Each structure stands twice: as structure tokens, then as C-alpha cells.
Amino acid sequence: MLPPQSEEWAQLIYATQGSLTVECPIGERLWYVPARRALWIPAGSACGLRLRGAVRLRMLYLHASLCQSAQKINAINIAPLLHEAILEAVRRSVLPADEPLVRLIVELLLASSSAPLMLPIPQDARALRVAKRLVHKPANHESLNELAHGAGAGVRTLERIFAKETGMGFAAWRQRLRMLEGMRKLVDGGSVADAAEAVGYESVSAFVVAFKATMGETPGRWLRR
């Protein structure tokens, strides 16, 4: 768990190797951060980190006055130039606000594209039990009816809760979870077949179709990029 940042400092958590998950805000959203992606956390936020295997991180702290237009938590893609700028900034440690490298990093961060790497967490205790069960084991094949029985709620009740508290139906939420976990498996060096099996798909083709529908491109193309 990382303590809340002061109201003066925002944070960038950048995975240069491996992958991690970040819960931020605590109990509300789960962010999947694979290699060459980063999570932008505005000043004053607390988060929980979970590292997956061998992970290399770089963390930057930027004064809030430098990035007043970036007030939302956001997962971003890190372009090659921004990657090099981050590494150089970390190497040089503390830098003044008027340092050209700092201004470059801020400009590149603001221009970076967002990545669909967030999984909302339901707040209702019954839906939360279901969510935790699936996050723990994404390949779980239990039907919603079976999951509802174990959670002490009806199917329609759970559907309504997921739609209200996560902004997506249960089936869409479950698919998003599987795709994010599959993405993590790919980043960790697994094949597309490995990723499909790890998240409960019986065929590679079905996984590829679902991945493209969620991430906007095939697993192979996404990984190469």
C-alpha cells in the first residue's frame, strides 16, 4: 500500500518490465499496468500495489502545479521518447521545475494516449464477493447463477448491481477482467494459447475475437506495439 501523496505532488508509476496491478482509489478501481504502460495518479490519492513476478518500476513525482490539467487517474501508453525521458529523469534524481527535461516529460504525458486497463470494483458486498472470486481465478467457469447462489443474491440483483456500480453488465465486466489478465499473461512471455487457457477460453480463436473487441486489436498486434 502506498500512502496518500500530498496535495502538492502527483505520481507516475511506470512498469518498464513485467506487470503489476494497482488499486486506486482503494476499493473502487483495479488498474492493470503491463510493461511500457504507466499509471498517472493525481496529487492526494492513495493506492495499493501488487507486483506480478519480476517487475521493474520507475516512479516520478511531479509538482501539481506542473500538471493542473491532469486531475484524473489514467493509464497511458508510454512512447519511446517519453520512456527515455523518464529513465533520464530518474537517473538525475531531483530536478527543478524549470528544467527542460521536466517540461518535456509534462508535455509528453499530456499528449500520451490512454489505455483501456481499468476494471471497476463493485461496492455492494454481494457483488464484491463475486468480483473477488473471479479476480482470484479468472478462468473460473461458474455461471452467474452459481456465483449468485454463493454470494447470497439473485441473478437479476447481481446484474443490476454490476450495471449500476461498474457501468457495465456482468458479462462485459467478466470479459474485461479476462482480457486484462490475458494481456498480463502475454506481457509475462506467455503465448496467445497460454493466455487463452489462463483466462478460461477453450479456443485461441475465441480469445482473439474477445481480445480485439475489448482492446481494439489482436493480441499479437497489441503485444508487438
VENURUR-V888550 format. One record per pair of residues at least 12 apart in sequence whose ideal C-beta (glycine too) atoms are under 7 Angstrom apart, sorted by sequence separation. I is the first residue (numbers start at 1). GAP is how many residues later the second one is. D is the distance in Angstrom with one decimal. If there is no record, write none. Layout:
# VENURUR-V888550
i=(I | I)
gap=(GAP | GAP)
d=(D | D)
This chain:
# VENURUR-V888550
i=(89 | 158 | 192 | 195 | 19 | 20 | 88 | 182 | 185 | 19 | 133 | 144 | 182 | 19 | 192 | 19 | 85 | 89 | 182 | 192 | 18 | 22 | 24 | 130 | 181 | 182 | 15 | 17 | 181 | 15 | 16 | 85 | 86 | 13 | 15 | 25 | 26 | 85 | 24 | 26 | 43 | 130 | 178 | 15 | 26 | 129 | 178 | 24 | 82 | 85 | 14 | 23 | 195 | 13 | 22 | 23 | 126 | 182 | 12 | 13 | 22 | 60 | 82 | 126 | 144 | 22 | 81 | 126 | 192 | 12 | 13 | 42 | 45 | 58 | 130 | 192 | 20 | 21 | 42 | 58 | 60 | 79 | 182 | 11 | 20 | 40 | 42 | 82 | 10 | 20 | 42 | 66 | 127 | 179 | 10 | 20 | 41 | 58 | 126 | 179 | 10 | 19 | 40 | 79 | 186 | 9 | 18 | 40 | 63 | 127 | 8 | 18 | 20 | 77 | 126 | 127 | 175 | 179 | 7 | 18 | 19 | 39 | 40 | 76 | 77 | 179 | 6 | 7 | 17 | 18 | 76 | 124 | 186 | 5 | 17 | 18 | 37 | 38 | 76 | 77 | 127 | 176 | 5 | 17 | 37 | 67 | 70 | 75 | 76 | 122 | 138 | 175 | 4 | 5 | 15 | 16 | 37 | 38 | 66 | 70 | 74 | 75 | 122 | 134 | 138 | 4 | 37 | 69 | 124 | 4 | 15 | 16 | 33 | 36 | 67 | 75 | 123 | 135 | 3 | 14 | 75 | 122 | 134 | 138 | 2 | 13 | 14 | 31 | 62 | 122 | 2 | 13 | 120 | 1 | 2 | 12 | 36 | 120 | 11 | 12 | 24 | 11 | 12 | 9 | 10 | 9 | 9 | 10 | 8 | 9 | 8 | 7 | 10 | 119 | 119 | 139 | 141 | 139 | 140 | 119 | 138 | 139 | 138 | 117 | 14 | 40 | 14 | 37 | 37 | 33 | 32 | 31 | 31 | 29 | 30 | 29 | 30 | 29 | 28 | 27 | 116 | 52 | 53 | 52 | 32 | 34 | 34 | 32 | 32 | 35 | 34 | 19 | 19 | 19 | 18)
gap=(12 | 12 | 12 | 12 | 13 | 13 | 13 | 13 | 13 | 14 | 14 | 14 | 14 | 15 | 15 | 16 | 16 | 16 | 16 | 16 | 17 | 17 | 17 | 17 | 17 | 17 | 18 | 18 | 18 | 19 | 19 | 19 | 19 | 20 | 20 | 20 | 20 | 20 | 21 | 21 | 21 | 21 | 21 | 22 | 22 | 22 | 22 | 23 | 23 | 23 | 24 | 24 | 24 | 25 | 25 | 25 | 25 | 25 | 26 | 26 | 26 | 26 | 26 | 26 | 26 | 27 | 27 | 27 | 27 | 28 | 28 | 28 | 28 | 28 | 28 | 28 | 29 | 29 | 29 | 29 | 29 | 29 | 29 | 30 | 30 | 30 | 30 | 30 | 31 | 31 | 31 | 31 | 31 | 31 | 32 | 32 | 32 | 32 | 32 | 32 | 33 | 33 | 33 | 33 | 33 | 34 | 34 | 34 | 34 | 34 | 35 | 35 | 35 | 35 | 35 | 35 | 35 | 35 | 36 | 36 | 36 | 36 | 36 | 36 | 36 | 36 | 37 | 37 | 37 | 37 | 37 | 37 | 37 | 38 | 38 | 38 | 38 | 38 | 38 | 38 | 38 | 38 | 39 | 39 | 39 | 39 | 39 | 39 | 39 | 39 | 39 | 39 | 40 | 40 | 40 | 40 | 40 | 40 | 40 | 40 | 40 | 40 | 40 | 40 | 40 | 41 | 41 | 41 | 41 | 42 | 42 | 42 | 42 | 42 | 42 | 42 | 42 | 42 | 43 | 43 | 43 | 43 | 43 | 43 | 44 | 44 | 44 | 44 | 44 | 44 | 45 | 46 | 46 | 47 | 47 | 47 | 47 | 47 | 48 | 48 | 49 | 50 | 50 | 52 | 52 | 53 | 54 | 54 | 55 | 55 | 56 | 57 | 57 | 57 | 58 | 59 | 59 | 60 | 60 | 61 | 61 | 61 | 62 | 63 | 64 | 69 | 72 | 78 | 80 | 84 | 85 | 86 | 87 | 89 | 89 | 91 | 91 | 92 | 93 | 94 | 99 | 132 | 135 | 136 | 148 | 149 | 150 | 151 | 152 | 152 | 153 | 165 | 168 | 169 | 170)
d=(5.8 | 6.2 | 5.7 | 6.7 | 7.0 | 5.2 | 6.3 | 4.0 | 4.9 | 6.4 | 6.8 | 6.6 | 6.9 | 4.3 | 6.9 | 6.5 | 6.3 | 6.2 | 6.7 | 6.8 | 6.3 | 5.4 | 6.1 | 4.9 | 6.7 | 4.7 | 5.1 | 5.5 | 5.1 | 6.4 | 6.5 | 5.6 | 6.8 | 6.7 | 5.3 | 6.6 | 5.9 | 5.0 | 6.1 | 6.9 | 4.3 | 5.0 | 4.0 | 6.4 | 6.0 | 4.6 | 6.5 | 3.5 | 7.0 | 6.4 | 4.0 | 6.2 | 6.7 | 6.1 | 5.2 | 4.2 | 4.5 | 6.6 | 5.5 | 4.7 | 7.0 | 6.3 | 4.2 | 5.8 | 5.9 | 5.6 | 6.4 | 4.0 | 5.0 | 5.7 | 6.8 | 6.7 | 6.7 | 5.5 | 6.5 | 6.7 | 6.0 | 4.7 | 5.2 | 6.7 | 6.2 | 6.9 | 6.4 | 4.5 | 6.2 | 6.2 | 6.9 | 6.6 | 6.5 | 4.9 | 6.7 | 6.3 | 5.8 | 6.4 | 5.1 | 5.8 | 5.7 | 5.1 | 6.8 | 5.5 | 4.8 | 4.8 | 6.7 | 6.8 | 5.8 | 5.5 | 6.2 | 4.7 | 6.1 | 4.3 | 6.2 | 5.5 | 5.6 | 6.1 | 7.0 | 5.9 | 5.9 | 4.2 | 5.3 | 5.2 | 6.8 | 5.4 | 6.1 | 4.1 | 5.1 | 6.3 | 6.7 | 5.0 | 6.8 | 3.5 | 6.7 | 4.7 | 5.2 | 5.4 | 6.5 | 6.5 | 6.0 | 5.6 | 5.9 | 5.2 | 6.7 | 6.1 | 6.1 | 4.0 | 6.8 | 5.9 | 7.0 | 6.5 | 6.2 | 5.9 | 5.8 | 6.4 | 6.1 | 6.3 | 6.2 | 4.7 | 6.1 | 5.4 | 5.2 | 6.3 | 5.7 | 4.6 | 6.0 | 6.3 | 5.3 | 6.3 | 6.3 | 6.6 | 6.3 | 4.1 | 6.0 | 5.9 | 6.5 | 5.2 | 7.0 | 4.0 | 5.5 | 6.5 | 6.3 | 6.6 | 6.3 | 4.3 | 6.0 | 4.3 | 6.5 | 6.5 | 4.5 | 5.6 | 6.9 | 5.6 | 5.2 | 5.7 | 3.9 | 4.7 | 6.2 | 6.8 | 7.0 | 6.2 | 6.4 | 4.3 | 5.7 | 5.7 | 7.0 | 4.8 | 5.0 | 7.0 | 6.3 | 5.6 | 6.1 | 6.6 | 5.5 | 6.9 | 5.7 | 5.8 | 5.7 | 6.3 | 5.9 | 5.7 | 6.8 | 6.1 | 4.6 | 3.7 | 6.5 | 6.5 | 6.4 | 6.9 | 5.8 | 5.5 | 6.5 | 6.6 | 4.7 | 5.7 | 5.3 | 5.5 | 4.5 | 5.6 | 5.8 | 6.2 | 5.7 | 6.3 | 6.4 | 6.3 | 6.0 | 6.9 | 4.3 | 6.0 | 6.1 | 6.6 | 6.1 | 5.3 | 3.9 | 4.7 | 5.0 | 6.4 | 6.9)
